[in-house]
Amino acid sequence: MKKGFTYSLIMTMLVMLVVILGMVLHQYAGIAHPIMKFLVPGLVVAAGVFVIVRISFSLFIEKKIDPIYRTVHSFTMPGKGLRKKTDRRDLITDLNQEVQVWADNQSREINKLRQLEKYRKDFLGNVSHELKTPIFNIQGYILTLLDGGMEDESINRLYLKRAERSANRLISIVEDLDSIARLESGEFKLKLEPLNLVRLVEEVIEYQEMQAGEKNVKIGFDRNYNRPVKVMADRKRIMEVISNLISNSIKYGKEGGRTIIGFTDTGENILVDITDNGIGIEEKNLPRIFERFYRVDKSRSRESGGTGLGLSIVKHIIQAHNQTITVRSRVNQGTTFIFSLDKA
């Protein structure tokens, strides 16, 4: 492209020089050779034809390339800008690179949309399943009572309690979904205040004492913390995070196992790690562990209770604090959740 343009320019200049020279010689030098009558007009015509062809070629290229740029850049490039591109060297190479970049971006966008679509389908399927179970249970208990169970004292109170339990589970799912929606939309505002993590964890351990006793799980610190560990956070929400993580360590821990809580000062932040020696999580499941309703073992998870939204809420709360949470785990060796908080 560059060579063709250079040759065209040189030829045009030579033609114009010859024409000018012939006109000068004919006008001032008194040279009136018969061939001059044909040479000068011929050269002028040749130069004119070349210019016309050149302009026509540029317009043709502009017409053909404009739709490509319109597609790649989502707009029609002004004629002046496009002509600059048609006159620029390595036009085909430049255009090929831009089209390749555009194609790569489109491919990534399509893959992202496919992932979002898959996530949406999975989420809707999970929501439907989670809500369907307690609703059908409530319906079954009520129908049994209406069909005569109310008169049978051996089952009427039992079925009412079971219906209440299913209703409470339904309420928990809806409340957790509402919490996630509020956290994602930014509607929920954190109430940041200095708080002592050591005392907060001690309170959570007291609340979880009965649940831990049922499985004989020991909960404690990795060492003695004689001084407060101060962070700036929302007390209620961080208590929810720690409660959820400790509760999970008990649910999926081994009988007679242990849960250890530790703090690490990194300078600007405090790292909180909660470690158990339970059943662990397979590596393939770790990337999805914070997804809504995602359960590593669906049957055991439902038997243990919970809505399947706990870890998703935990992640959103930590992100609302502009912090991060990670997990590492090995099957049959245990799991560790680590999150950070700003120092107070």
Residue pairs with C-beta under 8 A, 6 or more apart in sequence:
1 89
1 90
1 91
1 92
2 89
2 90
5 87
5 89
8 50
8 54
11 50
12 47
12 50
12 51
15 43
15 46
15 47
15 50
16 47
18 39
18 43
19 40
19 43
19 44
19 47
22 36
22 39
22 40
22 43
23 40
25 31
25 36
26 32
26 36
26 40
58 83
58 86
58 87
61 86
61 91
62 79
62 82
62 83
62 86
65 82
65 85
65 86
65 95
66 76
66 77
66 82
68 95
68 99
69 76
69 77
69 82
69 85
69 98
70 76
70 77
71 102
72 98
72 99
72 102
77 85
85 91
85 94
85 95
88 94
119 291
122 291
123 292
123 293
126 292
126 293
126 294
126 308
127 177
127 293
129 293
130 173
130 293
130 307
130 308
131 170
131 173
133 166
133 302
134 166
134 167
134 169
134 170
134 173
135 166
135 170
137 162
137 163
137 166
138 163
138 166
138 167
138 170
141 159
141 160
141 162
141 163
141 166
142 163
144 155
144 159
145 156
145 159
145 160
149 155
149 156
149 159
150 156
169 305
169 307
172 307
173 307
173 309
176 307
176 309
176 310
176 313
177 309
179 188
179 313
179 316
180 292
180 309
180 312
180 313
180 316
181 187
182 188
183 313
183 316
183 317
183 320
184 316
188 320
190 233
190 234
190 237
190 320
190 321
191 234
191 235
191 236
192 232
192 233
192 234
193 232
193 233
193 234
193 235
194 230
194 231
194 232
194 344
195 230
195 231
195 232
195 233
195 235
195 238
195 344
196 228
196 229
196 230
197 228
197 229
197 230
197 231
197 238
197 263
197 270
197 272
197 341
198 221
198 225
198 228
198 229
198 263
199 228
200 235
200 238
200 239
200 242
201 221
201 242
201 261
203 239
204 239
204 242
204 243
204 246
205 219
205 220
205 246
207 243
208 219
208 243
208 246
208 247
208 250
211 247
211 250
212 218
212 219
212 250
212 259
215 250
215 253
215 255
215 256
215 257
216 255
216 256
217 249
217 250
217 253
217 256
217 257
217 258
217 259
218 257
218 258
218 259
219 246
219 250
219 258
219 259
219 261
220 258
220 259
220 260
220 261
221 260
221 261
221 262
222 260
222 261
222 262
223 262
225 263
229 263
229 265
229 270
230 343
230 344
231 238
231 270
231 341
231 342
231 343
231 344
232 341
232 342
232 343
232 344
233 321
233 341
233 342
234 317
234 321
237 317
237 320
237 321
238 317
238 321
238 341
240 313
240 314
240 317
241 314
241 317
241 318
241 339
242 261
242 272
242 274
244 310
244 311
244 313
244 314
245 274
245 314
245 337
246 259
246 261
246 274
247 306
247 310
248 310
248 311
249 259
249 274
249 275
249 276
249 278
249 335
250 259
250 276
251 304
251 305
251 306
252 276
252 278
252 279
252 300
252 304
252 335
253 259
253 276
253 277
253 278
253 279
254 277
254 278
254 279
257 276
257 277
257 278
258 276
258 277
259 274
259 275
259 276
260 274
260 275
260 276
261 272
261 273
261 274
261 275
262 272
262 273
262 275
263 270
263 271
263 272
263 273
264 270
264 271
264 273
265 343
266 340
268 342
268 343
269 323
269 340
269 341
269 342
269 343
270 340
270 341
270 342
270 343
271 338
271 339
271 340
272 338
272 339
272 340
272 341
273 336
273 337
273 338
274 336
274 337
275 334
275 335
275 336
275 337
276 334
276 335
276 336
277 333
277 334
278 334
278 335
279 331
279 332
280 329
280 330
280 331
280 332
280 333
280 334
280 335
281 289
281 296
281 327
281 329
281 331
281 335
282 296
282 331
283 329
285 296
286 327
286 328
286 329
288 294
289 296
289 311
289 327
290 311
290 312
290 314
290 315
290 325
291 312
292 308
292 309
292 312
293 308
293 309
294 308
295 301
295 302
295 308
301 308
314 325
315 325
318 324
318 325
318 339
318 340
321 341
321 342
323 339
323 340
323 341
323 342
324 339
324 340
325 337
325 338
325 339
325 340
326 337
326 338
326 339
327 335
327 336
327 337
327 338
328 335
328 336
328 338
329 335
329 336
